[in-house]
Amino acid sequence: MLDTVLWARDKYLAPGGMMFPDKAQLFLCAIEDSEYREDKINFWDNVYGFDMSCIKELALLEPLVDTCDPQQIISATHQILDIDLYTVKPEDLDFSSSWELKVSREDYCHALVAYFNVEFSKSHTKLRFSTGPRSEYTHWKQTVFYLDNPVVACKGDVLKGEITVKRNKKNRRDIDIHIQAHLEGKEADSTNDRHYRLR
């Protein structure tokens, strides 16, 4: 959506004009989500006796936009992008960011979750809201990126990696996302390296 916002800003915002909201941040955290993974992804391994695991790759390719229960969160949160809507350029929205998530309890890590916060810093009283899983529901929900395989994570382990986000060259409203994730933990050593496409 931001390309449209920036086009309107450049065309219509008068000198000294104000934008609402004017700041945004993007965050990642890790979750446990065995129920969804079993129902929607592992399901393809045996569909009424047929091996349809080739479909599983397509199921993993497209991130899920849905709400997560706060009880599913198993890590700290890491900010991966900070935007000032007065100064950001469209090309800045293609970005890469390294991240680290400290695991807060022993559990399986099935996915990474992205969400954003926005701020209205020019209003009489500063306002902000979050689309995160611990905040009140919004229609934006959260975006869930399932890992290739679940990872056993212990409290204190650190899941780290890099995320690269680029608008698709053929369809500018699609977003190509590459996530590398590595956990060298007490119980497991695991690497996930996957491309996703958000449509």
C-alpha positions as CSV (number, residue, x, y, z in Angstrom):
1,M,0.0,0.0,0.0
2,L,2.9,2.4,0.7
3,D,3.7,3.1,-3.0
4,T,0.2,4.7,-3.3
5,V,0.7,6.7,-0.1
6,L,4.1,8.0,-1.3
7,W,2.7,8.9,-4.7
8,A,-0.1,10.9,-3.0
9,R,2.4,12.5,-0.6
10,D,4.6,13.7,-3.5
11,K,1.7,15.0,-5.5
12,Y,-0.5,16.6,-2.9
13,L,1.3,17.3,0.3
14,A,1.9,21.1,0.7
15,P,5.1,22.4,2.2
16,G,4.7,22.0,6.0
17,G,1.7,19.7,5.5
18,M,1.1,16.8,7.8
19,M,0.5,13.1,7.3
20,F,-1.4,10.7,9.5
21,P,0.1,8.3,10.3
22,D,3.7,9.5,9.7
23,K,5.9,6.7,11.2
24,A,5.9,2.9,10.9
25,Q,7.9,0.0,12.2
26,L,8.0,-3.6,11.1
27,F,8.7,-6.4,13.6
28,L,9.4,-10.2,13.7
29,C,8.8,-12.8,16.4
30,A,8.7,-16.6,16.5
31,I,5.7,-18.7,17.3
32,E,4.6,-22.3,18.0
33,D,1.8,-23.4,15.6
34,S,1.6,-27.2,15.4
35,E,-2.2,-27.3,14.9
36,Y,-2.2,-25.1,11.7
37,R,0.9,-26.8,10.3
38,E,-0.6,-30.2,10.8
39,D,-3.9,-29.3,9.3
40,K,-2.8,-27.1,6.3
41,I,0.8,-28.1,5.5
42,N,1.6,-31.6,6.7
43,F,-1.9,-32.6,5.4
44,W,-0.4,-32.8,1.9
45,D,1.9,-35.7,2.9
46,N,-1.1,-38.1,2.9
47,V,-4.3,-37.0,1.3
48,Y,-6.6,-40.0,1.7
49,G,-3.7,-42.4,1.0
50,F,-2.2,-40.3,-1.8
51,D,1.2,-38.6,-1.5
52,M,0.6,-35.0,-2.6
53,S,3.6,-33.6,-0.9
54,C,4.5,-31.7,-4.0
55,I,1.6,-29.3,-3.1
56,K,3.3,-28.7,0.3
57,E,5.9,-26.5,-1.4
58,L,3.2,-24.2,-2.7
59,A,1.5,-24.1,0.7
60,L,4.8,-23.0,2.3
61,L,5.5,-20.4,-0.5
62,E,2.6,-18.1,0.3
63,P,2.6,-16.6,3.8
64,L,-0.5,-16.9,5.9
65,V,-2.3,-13.6,6.8
66,D,-4.2,-14.4,10.0
67,T,-4.3,-13.6,13.7
68,C,-2.0,-15.4,16.1
69,D,-2.9,-16.2,19.7
70,P,-0.4,-14.3,22.1
71,Q,0.1,-17.7,23.8
72,Q,1.8,-18.9,20.6
73,I,4.7,-16.4,20.9
74,I,7.9,-18.1,22.0
75,S,10.5,-15.4,21.5
76,A,11.3,-11.7,22.0
77,T,10.5,-9.3,19.1
78,H,13.0,-7.7,16.8
79,Q,12.4,-4.5,14.7
80,I,13.5,-5.0,11.1
81,L,12.4,-1.7,9.5
82,D,11.7,1.8,10.6
83,I,10.0,4.2,8.2
84,D,9.5,8.0,8.3
85,L,6.7,8.6,5.8
86,Y,7.8,12.2,5.3
87,T,11.2,11.2,3.9
88,V,11.0,7.5,2.8
89,K,11.4,6.8,-1.0
90,P,9.7,4.0,-2.9
91,E,13.1,2.3,-3.4
92,D,13.7,2.2,0.4
93,L,10.8,-0.2,0.7
94,D,13.0,-2.9,-0.9
95,F,15.3,-3.8,2.1
96,S,17.3,-6.4,3.9
97,S,17.6,-6.7,7.7
98,S,19.5,-9.0,10.0
99,W,17.5,-10.1,13.1
100,E,17.9,-12.1,16.3
101,L,15.1,-13.6,18.4
102,K,15.8,-14.8,21.9
103,V,13.6,-17.8,22.8
104,S,11.5,-17.3,25.9
105,R,10.3,-20.8,26.6
106,E,11.0,-24.4,25.6
107,D,8.8,-25.3,22.6
108,Y,8.7,-26.0,18.9
109,C,9.3,-23.0,16.6
110,H,7.1,-23.5,13.5
111,A,7.0,-20.0,12.0
112,L,8.1,-16.4,12.1
113,V,5.4,-13.7,12.4
114,A,5.7,-10.1,11.0
115,Y,3.5,-7.2,12.0
116,F,3.7,-3.4,12.0
117,N,3.1,-0.5,14.3
118,V,2.2,3.0,13.2
119,E,2.5,6.4,14.9
120,F,0.6,9.7,14.6
121,S,3.4,11.9,15.9
122,K,2.0,15.2,14.7
123,S,-1.4,14.9,16.5
124,H,-2.2,16.9,19.6
125,T,-1.7,13.8,21.7
126,K,0.7,11.3,20.2
127,L,-1.2,8.2,19.1
128,R,0.1,4.8,18.0
129,F,-1.3,1.4,17.4
130,S,0.1,-2.1,16.7
131,T,-1.1,-4.9,14.5
132,G,0.9,-7.4,16.7
133,P,-0.5,-10.5,18.2
134,R,-0.5,-9.0,21.7
135,S,-2.6,-6.0,20.6
136,E,-6.2,-5.5,19.9
137,Y,-7.4,-7.1,16.6
138,T,-7.0,-5.1,13.4
139,H,-8.1,-6.1,9.9
140,W,-4.4,-6.2,8.9
141,K,-3.9,-9.2,11.2
142,Q,-0.3,-10.6,11.1
143,T,1.7,-12.3,8.4
144,V,3.0,-15.8,9.2
145,F,6.0,-17.4,7.5
146,Y,6.2,-21.1,8.1
147,L,9.7,-22.7,8.3
148,D,10.6,-25.7,6.2
149,N,10.7,-27.9,9.4
150,P,9.8,-27.2,13.0
151,V,12.7,-26.5,15.2
152,V,13.1,-27.6,18.9
153,A,13.9,-24.4,20.8
154,C,15.0,-24.1,24.4
155,K,14.6,-21.1,26.7
156,G,17.6,-18.8,26.0
157,D,18.4,-20.1,22.5
158,V,18.8,-17.5,19.8
159,L,17.2,-17.8,16.4
160,K,19.0,-15.5,14.0
161,G,18.9,-14.7,10.4
162,E,18.2,-12.2,7.6
163,I,15.1,-11.1,5.8
164,T,15.1,-9.6,2.3
165,V,12.0,-7.9,1.0
166,K,11.6,-6.8,-2.7
167,R,8.6,-5.9,-4.7
168,N,8.0,-8.3,-7.5
169,K,9.2,-7.0,-10.9
170,K,6.2,-8.4,-12.8
171,N,3.5,-7.3,-10.3
172,R,4.5,-4.4,-8.1
173,R,1.7,-5.3,-5.6
174,D,3.3,-8.8,-5.0
175,I,6.2,-8.9,-2.5
176,D,9.1,-11.4,-2.8
177,I,10.5,-12.3,0.6
178,H,13.6,-14.4,1.4
179,I,14.2,-15.5,4.9
180,Q,17.3,-17.2,6.2
181,A,17.0,-18.5,9.8
182,H,19.5,-20.4,11.9
183,L,19.2,-21.8,15.4
184,E,22.2,-23.3,17.1
185,G,20.5,-24.4,20.3
186,K,20.9,-26.7,23.3
187,E,18.7,-29.4,21.6
188,A,19.0,-28.6,17.9
189,D,21.1,-27.1,15.2
190,S,18.8,-26.1,12.3
191,T,18.9,-23.9,9.2
192,N,15.9,-22.7,7.1
193,D,16.4,-20.9,3.8
194,R,13.2,-20.1,2.0
195,H,11.6,-17.8,-0.6
196,Y,8.0,-16.6,0.0
197,R,5.6,-14.5,-2.1
198,L,3.0,-12.3,-0.5
199,R,0.2,-11.5,-2.9
